[in-house]
Amino acid sequence: MKLVFIDEFKPNSKTKKSKLYGLSAVVIDSVYYTNYKLGFEKAFNDLGWEAEKELKGKHVYSSGVFEGITIDQRINFAEKLFRLSLSESGKSKRISVFIAFDIFADDKDECDIYQNLLCRISKKIGNPINQTQDKNLVALFLDNNDAITKKIPELDLYQIISKSLPKGWIIFEKPFFVKSSNLLPGIIFSDFVSFFHQNSLDTEVFYKSTVKRFLDLLDLPIGRTNIKEDEELNHYINNFRKKKTTNKVLNILRGIKYV
């Protein structure tokens, strides 16, 4: 059986007429899920995160989260998490990652966008190995989103996904919307994939739109900048570092499928 964990991301890059919106889907074979969960729990315990506090990708770069856990430690956790997608040798992948994102009209309904991207991912999951021993079962867990759950009846969502999946797949029970928590390592993996893609898009757009100003400030002689310019320069440098770190972490994942 395939276990599919889905989360959405909304990059800040937008214009008055358009916006970016994306979905990440993490696909884990049930045969590997035990190894993944045990690996996640070890990495989580090693991080020292408070079990009562929900761990999310957005906490990675936050300077005001939990005392005693540095940003470098959080980045190290993200790297460990993504390495769980690979075999012990690192030569093959055990977890598949799908990303669907696009530019939409700013007034387009989020529910319609979500369905559009969800169908694009469902169509690319691939064919079941065979239809025996439950290898054609697919279980879907979607991070709860009120903009979706309050608008799409369960039966409609079931039919939408069922029609878009390649022939032969049988949905296990129904698609489950779940409230994210530290007890859902599959959703956390998807959340981290979403966060790093969102951050990659945001920092890339930020860098392109400010690179000239950034270089102009760097060219100023030492001691010739004022306090405001120093703060501006530090902001640019921090975003450039985030861009490099984010790309480094994402590169751990093998063969991300953009659909």
C-alpha positions in Angstrom: 0.0 0.0 0.0 1.1 3.5 -0.8 0.8 6.2 1.9 0.5 9.7 0.6 0.9 12.8 2.7 -0.1 16.2 1.3 0.5 19.8 2.4 0.0 23.1 0.7 2.4 26.1 0.5 1.8 29.7 -0.4 4.9 31.7 -1.4 4.8 35.4 -0.6 5.7 36.2 -4.2 2.7 37.8 -5.8 1.5 40.7 -7.9 -1.8 42.6 -7.8 -3.2 40.2 -10.4 -1.6 36.8 -9.6 -0.3 34.6 -6.9 1.8 31.4 -6.5 0.2 28.4 -4.8 1.6 24.9 -4.4 1.1 21.4 -3.0 3.7 18.9 -1.9 3.0 15.2 -1.8 5.2 12.6 0.0 4.7 9.0 -1.1 5.9 6.2 1.2 5.4 2.5 0.6 3.8 0.9 3.7 6.7 -1.6 3.7 9.1 1.2 4.5 6.9 3.2 6.8 8.1 1.6 10.0 11.8 2.4 9.3 10.8 5.9 8.4 8.8 6.5 11.6 11.6 5.0 13.8 14.1 7.2 12.1 11.9 10.3 12.5 11.4 9.6 16.2 15.2 9.3 16.8 15.9 12.5 14.9 13.1 14.3 16.8 14.4 13.1 20.2 18.0 14.0 19.3 16.8 17.5 18.4 15.4 17.9 21.9 12.2 19.6 20.8 9.4 19.9 23.4 6.9 17.1 22.6 4.0 19.3 23.5 5.0 22.0 20.9 4.1 21.2 17.3 7.2 21.1 15.1 6.8 22.8 11.7 9.1 23.7 8.9 8.5 27.4 9.5 10.4 27.0 12.8 13.7 26.2 11.1 14.8 29.8 10.6 12.8 31.4 13.4 14.9 33.3 15.9 12.3 33.4 18.6 11.2 29.7 18.9 12.6 27.5 21.6 15.6 28.4 23.7 18.5 26.0 23.6 17.9 24.7 20.0 19.9 26.7 17.5 19.0 27.3 13.9 21.9 25.1 12.9 20.4 22.2 15.0 17.1 22.7 13.3 18.7 22.7 9.8 20.5 19.5 10.8 17.2 18.0 11.8 15.8 18.9 8.4 18.8 17.2 6.7 18.3 14.1 8.8 14.6 14.0 7.9 15.2 14.3 4.2 18.0 11.6 4.3 15.3 9.2 5.6 14.0 9.3 2.0 17.1 7.4 0.9 18.4 3.9 1.4 21.2 3.4 3.9 23.8 3.6 1.1 22.2 6.8 -0.1 22.2 5.4 -3.7 18.4 4.9 -4.1 15.3 6.6 -2.8 12.7 5.1 -0.4 10.4 8.0 -0.4 9.1 9.9 -3.5 8.3 13.6 -3.5 5.9 15.3 -5.9 5.5 19.1 -6.2 2.8 20.9 -8.1 2.7 24.7 -8.1 1.6 27.4 -10.5 0.6 31.0 -10.9 -3.1 31.7 -10.5 -5.3 34.7 -10.8 -5.4 36.5 -7.4 -9.2 36.3 -7.3 -9.3 32.5 -8.1 -10.8 30.5 -5.3 -8.3 28.5 -3.2 -10.5 25.5 -3.3 -10.4 25.3 -7.1 -6.6 25.8 -7.1 -6.2 23.0 -4.5 -8.3 20.6 -6.6 -6.4 21.5 -9.7 -3.0 20.8 -8.2 -4.2 17.7 -6.3 -5.4 16.2 -9.6 -2.0 16.9 -11.3 -0.2 15.1 -8.5 -2.6 12.1 -8.5 -2.2 11.6 -12.2 1.6 11.2 -11.8 1.8 8.8 -8.9 2.3 5.9 -11.3 0.7 2.6 -11.8 0.4 0.0 -9.0 3.0 -2.8 -9.1 0.1 -5.3 -9.2 -3.4 -5.7 -7.8 -2.7 -8.4 -5.3 -1.7 -8.3 -1.6 -3.0 -4.8 -1.2 -0.3 -3.3 -3.4 -2.9 -1.3 -5.3 -4.2 0.4 -2.2 -3.4 4.1 -1.7 -4.1 5.9 1.6 -4.2 9.7 1.5 -3.6 12.0 4.4 -4.1 15.7 3.8 -3.0 18.5 6.2 -6.3 20.1 7.4 -7.2 23.2 5.5 -10.5 24.9 6.4 -10.6 26.7 3.0 -10.9 23.2 1.5 -12.7 21.0 4.0 -15.5 23.5 4.5 -16.2 23.7 0.7 -15.6 20.2 -0.7 -18.0 17.4 0.4 -16.1 14.2 1.2 -17.8 12.3 -1.6 -16.8 14.9 -4.1 -13.2 14.9 -3.0 -13.2 11.1 -3.1 -14.5 11.1 -6.7 -12.1 13.8 -7.8 -9.1 11.9 -6.7 -10.4 8.5 -7.7 -10.9 9.7 -11.3 -7.5 11.3 -11.5 -5.5 8.3 -10.2 -4.0 6.0 -12.8 -6.1 2.9 -13.5 -5.8 0.1 -10.9 -5.5 2.2 -7.7 -8.1 1.7 -4.9 -8.4 4.4 -2.3 -8.1 3.1 1.2 -11.3 4.1 3.0 -11.4 7.8 2.0 -9.0 10.8 1.8 -8.4 11.9 5.4 -7.9 15.5 6.4 -5.8 15.5 9.6 -4.7 18.1 12.0 -0.9 18.2 12.0 0.9 17.2 15.1 4.2 15.6 16.2 2.4 12.3 16.1 2.1 12.5 12.3 5.7 12.2 10.9 4.4 11.7 7.4 2.6 15.1 7.5 5.7 16.7 9.1 7.9 15.4 6.2 5.4 17.0 3.7 5.3 20.2 5.8 9.1 20.5 5.7 9.1 19.9 1.9 6.5 22.6 1.5 8.4 25.1 3.7 11.7 24.7 2.0 10.1 25.0 -1.5 8.2 28.1 -0.3 11.4 29.5 1.2 13.4 28.7 -2.0 10.9 30.6 -4.2 10.6 33.5 -1.8 14.4 34.0 -1.4 15.0 33.6 -5.1 12.5 36.3 -6.0 13.8 38.5 -3.2 17.4 38.0 -4.4 16.6 38.8 -8.0 14.6 41.9 -7.1 17.3 43.3 -4.8 20.6 42.1 -6.2 21.6 45.5 -7.6 20.9 47.3 -4.3 22.7 44.5 -2.5 25.8 44.9 -4.7 25.7 48.7 -4.4 25.8 48.5 -0.6 28.7 46.0 -0.7 30.7 48.5 -2.9 30.4 51.2 -0.3 33.7 51.8 1.6 33.9 50.4 5.2 32.5 52.9 7.6 30.6 54.9 5.0 27.2 53.2 5.6 24.7 54.4 8.1 22.7 52.3 10.6 19.8 51.9 8.3 22.0 50.8 5.4 23.8 48.3 7.8 20.5 46.8 8.7 19.5 46.6 5.1 22.8 44.9 4.2 22.4 42.4 7.0 18.9 41.6 5.8 20.2 40.9 2.3 23.1 38.8 3.6 20.8 36.7 5.8 18.4 36.1 2.9 21.3 35.1 0.6 22.5 32.6 3.3 18.9 31.2 3.6 18.8 30.7 -0.1 22.0 28.7 -0.1 21.1 26.6 2.9 17.6 25.9 1.6 18.9 24.7 -1.8 21.5 22.5 0.0 18.8 20.9 2.2 16.4 20.4 -0.8 19.3 18.8 -2.8 19.2 15.8 -0.4 15.9 14.7 -1.9 16.4 12.6 -5.0 14.4 13.0 -8.1 11.7 15.4 -6.9 8.9 15.2 -9.5 7.5 18.5 -10.5 4.1 18.1 -12.2 
